[in-house]
Amino acid sequence: MTTTTLSHTVYTHSVAKVMISIPDSLLERLDALARARQETRSGFLQRLAEREVKADIEQRRQELEELLGKATVRGGMGGDAARLIREDRESH
C-alpha cells in the first residue's frame, strides 16, 4: 500500500515514525550532511542506522567464525565450540 504524508513523502511499505532526542549541535551537523548529499533528514538517518546494523551483524559473524575456528584448531567441533560460544555470550 502506498502512503502519502503531509510533506508529500511517498512510502511503498509500512514505516514507523519515531521521536528521538538529539542535541541541537549534532542535529545541525546531521542536517548539513544530509543537505550536502541531497537527502532528507529521515533518509540520511535511516541510511546511517542501516549501515550500523549491518556492521554489527558482520562483527558478530566474524566473532562467531573466530570462535568456531579456535574450536577446530583445538581438535574438533564438539564440546569445545559450544563451550567457546557459551563463554563468549557470558562475557558480554
Chimera marker file (.cmm) of the C-alpha trace (Angstrom):
<marker_set name="trace">
<marker id="1" x="0.000" y="0.000" z="0.000" r="1" g="1" b="0" radius="0.5"/>
<marker id="2" x="1.297" y="3.468" z="-0.871" r="1" g="1" b="0" radius="0.5"/>
<marker id="3" x="1.011" y="6.174" z="1.781" r="1" g="1" b="0" radius="0.5"/>
<marker id="4" x="1.493" y="9.890" z="1.159" r="1" g="1" b="0" radius="0.5"/>
<marker id="5" x="2.314" y="12.079" z="4.161" r="1" g="1" b="0" radius="0.5"/>
<marker id="6" x="1.604" y="15.779" z="4.637" r="1" g="1" b="0" radius="0.5"/>
<marker id="7" x="5.099" y="16.539" z="3.348" r="1" g="1" b="0" radius="0.5"/>
<marker id="8" x="4.290" y="14.568" z="0.166" r="1" g="1" b="0" radius="0.5"/>
<marker id="9" x="6.709" y="11.782" z="1.049" r="1" g="1" b="0" radius="0.5"/>
<marker id="10" x="5.586" y="8.515" z="-0.515" r="1" g="1" b="0" radius="0.5"/>
<marker id="11" x="6.159" y="5.239" z="1.319" r="1" g="1" b="0" radius="0.5"/>
<marker id="12" x="5.602" y="1.964" z="-0.512" r="1" g="1" b="0" radius="0.5"/>
<marker id="13" x="5.732" y="-0.128" z="2.669" r="1" g="1" b="0" radius="0.5"/>
<marker id="14" x="4.875" y="0.211" z="6.323" r="1" g="1" b="0" radius="0.5"/>
<marker id="15" x="7.089" y="2.641" z="8.232" r="1" g="1" b="0" radius="0.5"/>
<marker id="16" x="7.181" y="3.691" z="11.858" r="1" g="1" b="0" radius="0.5"/>
<marker id="17" x="7.570" y="7.268" z="12.955" r="1" g="1" b="0" radius="0.5"/>
<marker id="18" x="9.774" y="7.751" z="16.000" r="1" g="1" b="0" radius="0.5"/>
<marker id="19" x="10.617" y="10.651" z="18.227" r="1" g="1" b="0" radius="0.5"/>
<marker id="20" x="14.225" y="10.879" z="19.377" r="1" g="1" b="0" radius="0.5"/>
<marker id="21" x="16.243" y="13.436" z="21.305" r="1" g="1" b="0" radius="0.5"/>
<marker id="22" x="19.407" y="14.778" z="19.670" r="1" g="1" b="0" radius="0.5"/>
<marker id="23" x="21.457" y="17.746" z="20.859" r="1" g="1" b="0" radius="0.5"/>
<marker id="24" x="20.933" y="20.805" z="18.655" r="1" g="1" b="0" radius="0.5"/>
<marker id="25" x="24.581" y="20.952" z="17.602" r="1" g="1" b="0" radius="0.5"/>
<marker id="26" x="24.526" y="17.339" z="16.399" r="1" g="1" b="0" radius="0.5"/>
<marker id="27" x="21.230" y="17.853" z="14.589" r="1" g="1" b="0" radius="0.5"/>
<marker id="28" x="22.668" y="20.863" z="12.775" r="1" g="1" b="0" radius="0.5"/>
<marker id="29" x="25.638" y="18.779" z="11.617" r="1" g="1" b="0" radius="0.5"/>
<marker id="30" x="23.375" y="15.895" z="10.560" r="1" g="1" b="0" radius="0.5"/>
<marker id="31" x="21.142" y="18.257" z="8.595" r="1" g="1" b="0" radius="0.5"/>
<marker id="32" x="24.164" y="19.845" z="6.903" r="1" g="1" b="0" radius="0.5"/>
<marker id="33" x="25.455" y="16.427" z="5.845" r="1" g="1" b="0" radius="0.5"/>
<marker id="34" x="22.033" y="15.355" z="4.597" r="1" g="1" b="0" radius="0.5"/>
<marker id="35" x="21.695" y="18.549" z="2.533" r="1" g="1" b="0" radius="0.5"/>
<marker id="36" x="25.209" y="18.113" z="1.121" r="1" g="1" b="0" radius="0.5"/>
<marker id="37" x="24.223" y="14.604" z="-0.008" r="1" g="1" b="0" radius="0.5"/>
<marker id="38" x="20.836" y="15.832" z="-1.238" r="1" g="1" b="0" radius="0.5"/>
<marker id="39" x="19.000" y="13.531" z="1.159" r="1" g="1" b="0" radius="0.5"/>
<marker id="40" x="16.186" y="14.115" z="3.572" r="1" g="1" b="0" radius="0.5"/>
<marker id="41" x="16.984" y="14.006" z="7.261" r="1" g="1" b="0" radius="0.5"/>
<marker id="42" x="14.935" y="10.811" z="7.584" r="1" g="1" b="0" radius="0.5"/>
<marker id="43" x="16.628" y="9.174" z="4.629" r="1" g="1" b="0" radius="0.5"/>
<marker id="44" x="20.062" y="10.133" z="5.905" r="1" g="1" b="0" radius="0.5"/>
<marker id="45" x="19.390" y="8.808" z="9.422" r="1" g="1" b="0" radius="0.5"/>
<marker id="46" x="17.822" y="5.644" z="8.010" r="1" g="1" b="0" radius="0.5"/>
<marker id="47" x="20.924" y="5.007" z="5.888" r="1" g="1" b="0" radius="0.5"/>
<marker id="48" x="23.222" y="5.568" z="8.891" r="1" g="1" b="0" radius="0.5"/>
<marker id="49" x="21.157" y="3.229" z="11.068" r="1" g="1" b="0" radius="0.5"/>
<marker id="50" x="21.110" y="0.526" z="8.389" r="1" g="1" b="0" radius="0.5"/>
<marker id="51" x="24.884" y="0.787" z="7.973" r="1" g="1" b="0" radius="0.5"/>
<marker id="52" x="25.402" y="0.452" z="11.743" r="1" g="1" b="0" radius="0.5"/>
<marker id="53" x="23.099" y="-2.576" z="11.996" r="1" g="1" b="0" radius="0.5"/>
<marker id="54" x="24.884" y="-4.283" z="9.093" r="1" g="1" b="0" radius="0.5"/>
<marker id="55" x="28.284" y="-3.548" z="10.672" r="1" g="1" b="0" radius="0.5"/>
<marker id="56" x="27.114" y="-5.092" z="13.965" r="1" g="1" b="0" radius="0.5"/>
<marker id="57" x="25.857" y="-8.220" z="12.198" r="1" g="1" b="0" radius="0.5"/>
<marker id="58" x="29.152" y="-8.538" z="10.322" r="1" g="1" b="0" radius="0.5"/>
<marker id="59" x="31.169" y="-8.123" z="13.522" r="1" g="1" b="0" radius="0.5"/>
<marker id="60" x="29.129" y="-10.829" z="15.274" r="1" g="1" b="0" radius="0.5"/>
<marker id="61" x="29.558" y="-13.138" z="12.261" r="1" g="1" b="0" radius="0.5"/>
<marker id="62" x="33.327" y="-12.633" z="12.326" r="1" g="1" b="0" radius="0.5"/>
<marker id="63" x="33.459" y="-13.270" z="16.081" r="1" g="1" b="0" radius="0.5"/>
<marker id="64" x="31.483" y="-16.493" z="15.653" r="1" g="1" b="0" radius="0.5"/>
<marker id="65" x="33.753" y="-17.653" z="12.820" r="1" g="1" b="0" radius="0.5"/>
<marker id="66" x="36.764" y="-16.902" z="15.009" r="1" g="1" b="0" radius="0.5"/>
<marker id="67" x="35.303" y="-18.918" z="17.883" r="1" g="1" b="0" radius="0.5"/>
<marker id="68" x="34.496" y="-21.814" z="15.584" r="1" g="1" b="0" radius="0.5"/>
<marker id="69" x="37.995" y="-21.616" z="14.113" r="1" g="1" b="0" radius="0.5"/>
<marker id="70" x="39.511" y="-21.854" z="17.595" r="1" g="1" b="0" radius="0.5"/>
<marker id="71" x="37.368" y="-24.884" z="18.322" r="1" g="1" b="0" radius="0.5"/>
<marker id="72" x="38.516" y="-26.569" z="15.126" r="1" g="1" b="0" radius="0.5"/>
<marker id="73" x="42.178" y="-25.884" z="15.930" r="1" g="1" b="0" radius="0.5"/>
<marker id="74" x="41.667" y="-27.387" z="19.395" r="1" g="1" b="0" radius="0.5"/>
<marker id="75" x="40.598" y="-30.685" z="17.946" r="1" g="1" b="0" radius="0.5"/>
<marker id="76" x="37.057" y="-30.702" z="16.691" r="1" g="1" b="0" radius="0.5"/>
<marker id="77" x="33.720" y="-29.015" z="16.618" r="1" g="1" b="0" radius="0.5"/>
<marker id="78" x="32.095" y="-30.853" z="19.507" r="1" g="1" b="0" radius="0.5"/>
<marker id="79" x="32.030" y="-29.573" z="23.056" r="1" g="1" b="0" radius="0.5"/>
<marker id="80" x="34.809" y="-27.021" z="22.523" r="1" g="1" b="0" radius="0.5"/>
<marker id="81" x="32.739" y="-24.985" z="20.078" r="1" g="1" b="0" radius="0.5"/>
<marker id="82" x="29.713" y="-24.979" z="22.360" r="1" g="1" b="0" radius="0.5"/>
<marker id="83" x="31.865" y="-24.062" z="25.358" r="1" g="1" b="0" radius="0.5"/>
<marker id="84" x="33.607" y="-21.239" z="23.495" r="1" g="1" b="0" radius="0.5"/>
<marker id="85" x="30.335" y="-19.782" z="22.269" r="1" g="1" b="0" radius="0.5"/>
<marker id="86" x="28.845" y="-20.020" z="25.760" r="1" g="1" b="0" radius="0.5"/>
<marker id="87" x="31.899" y="-18.281" z="27.254" r="1" g="1" b="0" radius="0.5"/>
<marker id="88" x="31.660" y="-15.543" z="24.636" r="1" g="1" b="0" radius="0.5"/>
<marker id="89" x="27.966" y="-14.955" z="25.328" r="1" g="1" b="0" radius="0.5"/>
<marker id="90" x="28.587" y="-14.793" z="29.075" r="1" g="1" b="0" radius="0.5"/>
<marker id="91" x="31.408" y="-12.271" z="28.609" r="1" g="1" b="0" radius="0.5"/>
<marker id="92" x="29.047" y="-9.638" z="27.091" r="1" g="1" b="0" radius="0.5"/>
<link id1="1" id2="2" r="1" g="1" b="0" radius="0.2"/>
<link id1="2" id2="3" r="1" g="1" b="0" radius="0.2"/>
<link id1="3" id2="4" r="1" g="1" b="0" radius="0.2"/>
<link id1="4" id2="5" r="1" g="1" b="0" radius="0.2"/>
<link id1="5" id2="6" r="1" g="1" b="0" radius="0.2"/>
<link id1="6" id2="7" r="1" g="1" b="0" radius="0.2"/>
<link id1="7" id2="8" r="1" g="1" b="0" radius="0.2"/>
<link id1="8" id2="9" r="1" g="1" b="0" radius="0.2"/>
<link id1="9" id2="10" r="1" g="1" b="0" radius="0.2"/>
<link id1="10" id2="11" r="1" g="1" b="0" radius="0.2"/>
<link id1="11" id2="12" r="1" g="1" b="0" radius="0.2"/>
<link id1="12" id2="13" r="1" g="1" b="0" radius="0.2"/>
<link id1="13" id2="14" r="1" g="1" b="0" radius="0.2"/>
<link id1="14" id2="15" r="1" g="1" b="0" radius="0.2"/>
<link id1="15" id2="16" r="1" g="1" b="0" radius="0.2"/>
<link id1="16" id2="17" r="1" g="1" b="0" radius="0.2"/>
<link id1="17" id2="18" r="1" g="1" b="0" radius="0.2"/>
<link id1="18" id2="19" r="1" g="1" b="0" radius="0.2"/>
<link id1="19" id2="20" r="1" g="1" b="0" radius="0.2"/>
<link id1="20" id2="21" r="1" g="1" b="0" radius="0.2"/>
<link id1="21" id2="22" r="1" g="1" b="0" radius="0.2"/>
<link id1="22" id2="23" r="1" g="1" b="0" radius="0.2"/>
<link id1="23" id2="24" r="1" g="1" b="0" radius="0.2"/>
<link id1="24" id2="25" r="1" g="1" b="0" radius="0.2"/>
<link id1="25" id2="26" r="1" g="1" b="0" radius="0.2"/>
<link id1="26" id2="27" r="1" g="1" b="0" radius="0.2"/>
<link id1="27" id2="28" r="1" g="1" b="0" radius="0.2"/>
<link id1="28" id2="29" r="1" g="1" b="0" radius="0.2"/>
<link id1="29" id2="30" r="1" g="1" b="0" radius="0.2"/>
<link id1="30" id2="31" r="1" g="1" b="0" radius="0.2"/>
<link id1="31" id2="32" r="1" g="1" b="0" radius="0.2"/>
<link id1="32" id2="33" r="1" g="1" b="0" radius="0.2"/>
<link id1="33" id2="34" r="1" g="1" b="0" radius="0.2"/>
<link id1="34" id2="35" r="1" g="1" b="0" radius="0.2"/>
<link id1="35" id2="36" r="1" g="1" b="0" radius="0.2"/>
<link id1="36" id2="37" r="1" g="1" b="0" radius="0.2"/>
<link id1="37" id2="38" r="1" g="1" b="0" radius="0.2"/>
<link id1="38" id2="39" r="1" g="1" b="0" radius="0.2"/>
<link id1="39" id2="40" r="1" g="1" b="0" radius="0.2"/>
<link id1="40" id2="41" r="1" g="1" b="0" radius="0.2"/>
<link id1="41" id2="42" r="1" g="1" b="0" radius="0.2"/>
<link id1="42" id2="43" r="1" g="1" b="0" radius="0.2"/>
<link id1="43" id2="44" r="1" g="1" b="0" radius="0.2"/>
<link id1="44" id2="45" r="1" g="1" b="0" radius="0.2"/>
<link id1="45" id2="46" r="1" g="1" b="0" radius="0.2"/>
<link id1="46" id2="47" r="1" g="1" b="0" radius="0.2"/>
<link id1="47" id2="48" r="1" g="1" b="0" radius="0.2"/>
<link id1="48" id2="49" r="1" g="1" b="0" radius="0.2"/>
<link id1="49" id2="50" r="1" g="1" b="0" radius="0.2"/>
<link id1="50" id2="51" r="1" g="1" b="0" radius="0.2"/>
<link id1="51" id2="52" r="1" g="1" b="0" radius="0.2"/>
<link id1="52" id2="53" r="1" g="1" b="0" radius="0.2"/>
<link id1="53" id2="54" r="1" g="1" b="0" radius="0.2"/>
<link id1="54" id2="55" r="1" g="1" b="0" radius="0.2"/>
<link id1="55" id2="56" r="1" g="1" b="0" radius="0.2"/>
<link id1="56" id2="57" r="1" g="1" b="0" radius="0.2"/>
<link id1="57" id2="58" r="1" g="1" b="0" radius="0.2"/>
<link id1="58" id2="59" r="1" g="1" b="0" radius="0.2"/>
<link id1="59" id2="60" r="1" g="1" b="0" radius="0.2"/>
<link id1="60" id2="61" r="1" g="1" b="0" radius="0.2"/>
<link id1="61" id2="62" r="1" g="1" b="0" radius="0.2"/>
<link id1="62" id2="63" r="1" g="1" b="0" radius="0.2"/>
<link id1="63" id2="64" r="1" g="1" b="0" radius="0.2"/>
<link id1="64" id2="65" r="1" g="1" b="0" radius="0.2"/>
<link id1="65" id2="66" r="1" g="1" b="0" radius="0.2"/>
<link id1="66" id2="67" r="1" g="1" b="0" radius="0.2"/>
<link id1="67" id2="68" r="1" g="1" b="0" radius="0.2"/>
<link id1="68" id2="69" r="1" g="1" b="0" radius="0.2"/>
<link id1="69" id2="70" r="1" g="1" b="0" radius="0.2"/>
<link id1="70" id2="71" r="1" g="1" b="0" radius="0.2"/>
<link id1="71" id2="72" r="1" g="1" b="0" radius="0.2"/>
<link id1="72" id2="73" r="1" g="1" b="0" radius="0.2"/>
<link id1="73" id2="74" r="1" g="1" b="0" radius="0.2"/>
<link id1="74" id2="75" r="1" g="1" b="0" radius="0.2"/>
<link id1="75" id2="76" r="1" g="1" b="0" radius="0.2"/>
<link id1="76" id2="77" r="1" g="1" b="0" radius="0.2"/>
<link id1="77" id2="78" r="1" g="1" b="0" radius="0.2"/>
<link id1="78" id2="79" r="1" g="1" b="0" radius="0.2"/>
<link id1="79" id2="80" r="1" g="1" b="0" radius="0.2"/>
<link id1="80" id2="81" r="1" g="1" b="0" radius="0.2"/>
<link id1="81" id2="82" r="1" g="1" b="0" radius="0.2"/>
<link id1="82" id2="83" r="1" g="1" b="0" radius="0.2"/>
<link id1="83" id2="84" r="1" g="1" b="0" radius="0.2"/>
<link id1="84" id2="85" r="1" g="1" b="0" radius="0.2"/>
<link id1="85" id2="86" r="1" g="1" b="0" radius="0.2"/>
<link id1="86" id2="87" r="1" g="1" b="0" radius="0.2"/>
<link id1="87" id2="88" r="1" g="1" b="0" radius="0.2"/>
<link id1="88" id2="89" r="1" g="1" b="0" radius="0.2"/>
<link id1="89" id2="90" r="1" g="1" b="0" radius="0.2"/>
<link id1="90" id2="91" r="1" g="1" b="0" radius="0.2"/>
<link id1="91" id2="92" r="1" g="1" b="0" radius="0.2"/>
</marker_set>
